[in-house]
Amino acid sequence: MQTDTSIVYILLRRLRAPLIVLIFVYAISIIGMTLIPGVDDQGKPWRMDFFHAFYFVSFMGTTIGFGEIPYAFTGAQRAWTLVTIYLTVISWLYTIGVLLRIFQDPGFRRLVDYAGFTRAVRRIRDPFFIICGYGDTGSLLVRALTERGLNAVVIDNSNERIETLETAGLPLYVPGLAADSADPDILYRAGLAHHNCAGVVALTNSDKTNLTIAITGKLIAPKTRVYCRAESHDIAANMSSFGTDFTLNPFDSFAERFAMAIHSPSMYLLYDWFTSEHRALLSEPLSPPSGEWILCGYGRFGKALQRYLASEDINITIIEADPKGTGAPADIVVGRGTEADTLEKAHIKKALGIIAGTDNDANNLSIIMTARSLNPDLFTVARQNETRNDAIFNAANIDLVVERGNIIARKISALIITPLLADFLKFSRSYDDQWANILISRISGVTGNNPPYIWAVEIDETNAPAIYETINENLSVTLEDLGRDPRNRDARLKCLPLMIKHNQSQTLLPEEDTKLSIGDQILFCGHEPASKNMIYMTQNYNALSYVRTGEEPAGGIIWQYFSGKIAR
């Protein structure tokens, strides 16, 4: 309300002179009309009263029409009418001109945008996430959240990006504001202190800005989850010291996944399926060769790859154009990698794979094309820095394209939508590739060619009241019961339980005869309709009773009384 009051105050202050002119002109015009004598329809002297004078000047000054009222004017009245016409029209043109200048003023428009944004945030009645930064990563994340029915609020310092938000065709309305997301007042306007604020996501291009957002978030709303992107390890450590819940480095995330793809392709495929975009096509297995690799570019991306690949005993030859500036090791090949002679010095013909990891998309594509001409059997990996280059990277037929925005967006959306998935992925690393192969087969048997839809069920009074009530009645509910179709208990829902978490203990791939307890959290994957049927069953006592026993309990109070549900 303070912003709305400020707008009215500023508007009235800037319109002070035009309003004074209008009031003065109307006062003179009305007084003149009342003082100049006229005649009525019988030729008798007559003077216009204040009401008729105000009425006539009002419509004459704005429209110049409707004729002379209530009687035909005398020559003196018509002469004064001519004067008032020009006075009122000129004063209105002056006022309208000032009003247009006010509305075109950037400061006033910004104030109006702030007020509209604040009102839109206040109208949100469900949990929402504040997304700071609407670049490649932010736009992908907002779409992923809204497609799962989660609300979002966007802050970005670019007007153009906020305009694209309005035309993005998202499933839900997303308020957006072009402002500095590091400003605490802006974060407050975005709903940081709102009781429905479920989290803050810092995805700007500046690590320092993301750090400021993390600090502000934890100081103003300590219980709110904060997710931050950080491409610097020092900044990431600083974020963690302030209690940031999740700090994500796109380069480390990809390097870790890529190393996993080399030593455990099936586990990599599981990660890719579980963090894939909603309704995306199912990805194919990826099997990068283990042997000699060439890495072009030794920036933050190259350093992360070298660190993780070295832990897998992969031999890497580094090509770097600025070894001093990047702190590259001594035994590197100096060059960009776009030249054939540089690649030949790196023994391109003996290599099994090449990674084009510079911060220039054109150079990365050139590296891949030149390398293929020298060694057509190479496994190719290229870093894509800008989303607008999707078409040319797709046309290049590269084995693996690294989009840092996509990596972070998929990881954060998985953490937000199903926090239990992070625990499952963490504990699944202790299993071997054979275990992952079995799980892939089971998932494929349930979902077919579609990526698995992930959801969780928490056994408590709020999220699963039917199960909660049944267990309190000393009746058992098993995973097998949850897997039955509430419309036909003999049919199975297309789903697979991945993990049960109770307090600090986790059980991966639990058996169907596992009995559920209050406080259990169960992670499922499968078809999206199966999740809706299961959620319905957890909240409807009759549906749950049917899948457990094959019989529906009496629905009405009278029938429940006679059936013994209510004590007599």
C-alpha positions, 0 to 999 in steps of 0.5 A: 500500500505504501507504493500505491500511496507514493504513486498517487502522491507523485502523480498529484505533485507533478500535476499540481500546476495543470490542476491549478490552471484547470481549476482557475479556468473553470472558475473564471468560465463558470463565474462569467456564465453566471454574471452575463445576463441572458433571456428566457424563452419568453424574452424576460431577463434571466441569469444562469445559476451555478449548477447550469453554468458548471454543467455547460462549461464541463461538457463544452470544455471537453466535447464542445457540443450539446448546444446552448442550455437551458435557453438560447444564448445572447450575443454576450453569452456567446462571446464569453462562450468563445473565450471559455472554449479556447481557455478550457481546450488549451488548459486540457491540452496542457494537462494531458501533455503533462500527464503523458510526460509523467507516464513516459518518465522512466522513474514513474513507470518503474514505480508503477511496475513495482506497485503492480509486481508487489500486488501480483505477489500478494495475490499468490495463495500457494507456495512459490519460488523466487527466481533471481535471473531469467537467462537460459537457466532461469527460463528453463527452471520456471517452465519446469516448475510451472509445468508441475503446478508450482508458482514462481516469481521472477526478478531480472535486471533486463527489461527484454528478458522480463518481456519474454516472460510475458510471452513465454506461454507458461501454464501459470501466471508468473509475475516478473520485475526488471530490477536488481535482484541483489537489492534487499528491498526488491527481494522483499517486494518479491515475497521473501518474507511472505509465509508462502515463499518456499525458496529463493533461487539465485541464477544470475550471471554474477557469483557476487550477486548470487552470494548477496542474494543467498545472504539476504535470503538467510538473514530475512527468512532463515527457514526459507530454502536457498538454491544458488549457482556458483562457478567459483569454489571460493564463492561457493564456500562463502555461500555454504558458510551462510547456510545456503541449502544447495550450492551448484556449480555447473562445471563440477556437476557436468564433470562429475556426471561425465566421469560417471558416464565413463565408469558406470554408463547405466548409473549415468543413464539413471541420473539422466532419466530422473532429472530429465525435462517434463515430457521429454523424449527418453535419452539413449544410453551413453558410453564414452570410451575410456582411454586417451582424451583431448581437452581444448580449453583449460578454464573453469570448465576444463579444470573441473573435467581434468580433476574428475577424469583424472580420478578415473585414470583417464589420460588427458592431453590439454590444448590451451591458447593462454597457458599463463592466464589459465594456470595450465600445466607445463605439459600442454599443447599451446593453441586453440584447437581449431587448427589441424596442426595443433590437434596433430601435436596432441596426437588426435589420431590416437585419441578416442575422444575430444572435448571442446570446452572453450567459452566461444561456441564458434570455436567449439564447433570448429574444433569438433569439425576439424578433429572429425576430419582428422579422426572420424571415430572420435567421441565428441563432446562440446560446450554450448554457451548460448541457447540461441545456437541450439540449431547449429549444435544439433546439426553438428551431430555431436555425441554430447552437448554440454549446456550449463544452463540446462544442467543447473535447471534440471538439477534444481528442478529435481531438488525442488519438485522432489527433494527425496530424489537427491537422497536416492541419487546419493545413496544409489552411487554405492551400487554397481552398474549391474544394479543400475541395469536391473533398475533401468529394465524395471523402469522401462517395463513400467514407463516404456519409451517415456522418461519416468515421472517422479513423485513422493508420498509422505505418510502424515495427517496432512499429506496422506490422511487416509493412510494416517487414519488406517494405521492409527486404527492398527490396520496395515497398509503395504506398498503393494496396496499403494500400487493397486488401481483405486478403480480396479484393485486387480490392476496395477498402477504403472509405478515403481517404488524407489526408496522408503525413508524413515527418520535417518534410515533409507531402503532402496527398491523396497519389497512390495510387502513392506508395511508403511509407518507414520512418518515414512517418505516413499519415492516413486517413479512411473506414469504421471496418471499413476501418481494422481490415482495414488495421491487420490487413494492416500487422501480418500479412506474409502478408496484406500479401504477398497484396494486393501480389502476389496470392499468399500466401507459404508459411505454415509453416517447412517450406513456407517452406524449400522456397519459398526464404523460408528459406535452404537 
